[in-house]
Amino acid sequence: MPLYEHVFLARQDLAQAQVDALAETATKIIEEGQGKVVKTETWGLRGLAYRIAKNRKAHYVMLEFEAPAGVVAELERQTAINEDVIRYMTIKVDAHEQGPSAMMRRNERNERDSRRGDRGGDRPRRDRDERDAA
């Protein structure tokens, strides 16, 4: 069976439980069509590059699955109807990525850096008074 990745963006005012319900609905559509969901990742509430339907942020969710082509058409039809989903995209892939996706690795790296207090540079930050005096 062909392999796919389906990413959708849900409205910013939804609770996490509602976002999880949207992912579960997509999973049911895939499984009813004889497909199999390999991995589901919730990337969290993230800022958008530009405003979409009055939303500045959105909940990102990715599903990796294998299914016949007809299932993809039904999944996209149901997703387009849903008012809580503001954007979606499904792509066919040659192979699923092993382990966490690049977005999840990025989130883990950002959390690790924030715990460490890393400011992105090797040299210590100088206060404004020190710069003005120099």
N, C-alpha and C positions, 0 to 999 in steps of 0.2 A: 504494500500500500504506500502511496505517496506520503511524504512528511511535510508538515506545515507548522508555521508559527503564526499565532493570532494575538495581536496586541490591541487592547481597547482602552480608551480614556473615558472615565466616568466623571460626572459632575462633581465639583468641589464641595457642595453642601451635603453630600451623602455621608452617612455613617459607615464605618469600616464593615459592619455587619451587612449593610446593603450592598457594598462592593463585593463582599464575599458571596452574597446571594447571586449577583450577576455572573460571577465566575462559575458558580455551581450550575446556573441555568445553561451557560455555554457548554459546560461539561456534559450535562444531560443530553443536549442536542447532538453532540458528537457521539456519545455512547449509544443513543437510540439509532443512529445511522451506521452502526457496526464499526465505529471508530474507537480509538483508544487514546486517552489523554496521558501523555508521558510525564509532563511536568507543568505545574502552575506556579507562577511567581507573582507576588504583589509587590510592586516597586514603591508603593506609598503615594502620598500627596506631594506632587512636584509642580514647580512653576512652569507655565507655558511660555513659549517664545513670543507669542502674541495672543491677544484675547480671542477666545472662541465662544460664541453664543453667551457673552457677558461673563465668561469664566476666565479668571487669571491663573487658576491652578486646576489640576485634575488628578484623580486617582488613576495610576497606571497599573494594568494587569496584563501579564503575558501567559499564553497557553501554548505548550508544544504538544502536538498530537499527530497521529497518523490516521487517515480516513480516506474513503473514496471521494471523488470530486463532487458528487452530489451533496455530500454532507457540508462541504465548504460553502456551497451556494445557499443552503438552508441556514447555516450559521450566520452568514453575512446578511441574509434577509431578515432574520430575527433581530440581529444586532442593530440594523438600520432602523427598524421599527421602534426600538426601545428609546424612550425619551431621556433616560438617565445616561446614555452613552453619547458623548459628543463627537468622538472620532474613533475609527477602527481601521485596522489594516491586517490582511492575511497574506502571507507569502509562502511559496513552496520552497523548501530547502533540501539540499542533498543529504545532510545529516544533522541530527540534533547535537547541540553543544553539550559536552560532558561537564558535570558540575554546575556551579552557579553561573548565571549569565554575566555579561560584562557590566550590566547595570547593578546587579547585586554585589559584584566585586568592588565596584566603585563606591557603593554605599558603605560597605565594610571598611574600605580604605579611609573614607572620610570620617567615619566614626572613630577609627583607630587614631587618626591624626588629631581629632578634636580632643580625645582623652589625653593625648600626649602633650597637648598645648602647642603643636607645631603651627607656625605662622607662615610656612612656605619658604622661608629664606634660611640661609646658614648663619648669617650674622645677627647679633642681637638688635632689637629695635631700639632706636634712640628716641628719647622724649623730645617734644617740641622745643623745650627750653634749651636743650643741648644743641639742637640744630641752629637755633637762632643765635646762640653764643658763638658758634663756629664761623 
